[in-house]
Amino acid sequence: MSGDQKDQPVIFYSEETTKAKQIVIQHKKDDSMSDILFHVYDKKSEVIAHTLSVEELEEKLRKKEISTSKHEIVPVWEPPYDMDLSQ
């Protein structure tokens, strides 16, 4: 059958990776962001990692160096250089 599951690749995402992607997608929708970085803090507000790209964040989540149950992931957005902020 053409709609058979065997024809489709199966991709598994961890819960943390899925949450990170949801954050990115939502912020892109909300703010029309072109670039987004992340800071990661522990529950005591200590910096765990800073200025992570989406790819770097996903990698750290995959390696379990960062966990959404132990850390707070904060998206950081900087406007592109050509964006006029005076409007």
Sequence and secondary structure as in RCSB ss.txt:
>XXXX:A:sequence
MSGDQKDQPVIFYSEETTKAKQIVIQHKKDDSMSDILFHVYDKKSEVIAHTLSVEELEEKLRKKEISTSKHEIVP
VWEPPYDMDLSQ
>XXXX:A:secstr
 TT GGGS      HHHHHHHHHHHHHHHHH  S EEEEEEETT  EEEEEE HHHHHHHHHTTSS TTTEEEEE
EE   TT  TT 
